[in-house]
Amino acid sequence: MTAHPLNERSIKNLAGVHPDLVRVVEQAALRCEVPIVVTEGLRTQDRQKQLKAAGKSWTLNSRHLTGHAVDLVDADNYGYDIPDLDKIAAAMKSAADECGIPIVWGGDWKSKDTPHFELDRKAYPATGVSTGTLVAEKIGTIAKARATIATTVGAGAVVVKEASDAVTGIDTPLVPAVSKGVAETVTNVAGWSKVLAGHDASVFLVGAAVFAGVAGMSWAIAKVRS
Ligand SMILES: [Zn+2]
């Protein structure tokens, strides 16, 4: 069996990882049949958010955020669901046993994550959800609310447009003025929609105001028609 010391990339990716997990990885690399590369160790909140958004992770409470997890693959082919991962897992488990450091392999989970290894939560509870993670979750909630408001404003614009189309063709002197007003409102609503996409909680108030304006305009149109 050839020993494969960790390469430069692996050493760089182990920065910030819990020293006990680093020890297990180092021991495993020396006894594994295939060369191990550490593709990821400590992860930033931003990266975790990106991974979750891309469907590559299902949690914002990843053990990577606290330096309690690493992802390992075969340095020769970087594949995921291949027998090499079993060899890496066997080396990691045997190294962990020898060091007396309990680890968990993602390949043993129901939703398999074969490159993933983490320190056992029972023995290494870490800090739970970090403040950064909570902030990230709040930002996610605001983003969702923003999307809902944009949809509402968009729907309001459609209502005004439809009302405008309906008014066209009615022969009263008021119609041109109302139509012009409606057209301006549609333009404004479209503009506000864009502005809203870039702002935070204050959008609730602006969104409500826009919606009230749209409703008022619809009412005025109904009056003209009747
Ligand atoms: Zn992982």
Boltz pocket constraint, residues with backbone or C-beta under 6 A from the ligand:
constraints:
  - pocket:
      binder: B
      contacts: [[A, 64], [A, 69], [A, 70], [A, 71], [A, 113], [A, 115], [A, 116], [A, 117]]
      max_distance: 6.0
